[in-house]
Amino acid sequence: MREWGVRVQGHDEMAVKLLFWELEQHLKSSSGASVVAIDNKIEQAMDLVKSHLMYAVREEVEVLKEQIKELIERNSQLEQENTLLKTLASPEQMAQFQAQVQTGSPPPPATAHTPRPPSALAQPASHSSGPSA
């Protein structure tokens, strides 16, 4: 029997094999089997293959929808992280980053101590308007 490029499993596989075997028998027989019967067998086989393919496509669509959902969530997280990093970076760091992006050069190796922007280092001042007595 000829092998087709469609994968079917279990009950569907047996049904497809049976239909194609019957079709072969009709084509091989010299008894002049009815063309209508052959057409019906072909239609049944095509319907079965179509049904299986539609199921497989629906299954794949669900997997892809889940992957898209996960990618959207990851993208959102990365956008939030990017926004936070931009707010914490000093103007000098941002300028250096922009220069690296424009030239396509890799970032310099990380140092053990990364300087913080001065605003992050400053302690909150006392709320009094003058010297205390």
HELIX and SHEET records of a PDB file:
HELIX    1   1 GLY A   10  LYS A   28  1                                  19    
HELIX    2   2 VAL A   35  LEU A   88  1                                  54    
HELIX    3   3 PRO A   91  THR A  103  1                                  13    
HELIX    4   4 PRO A  118  LEU A  121  1                                   4    
END                                                                             
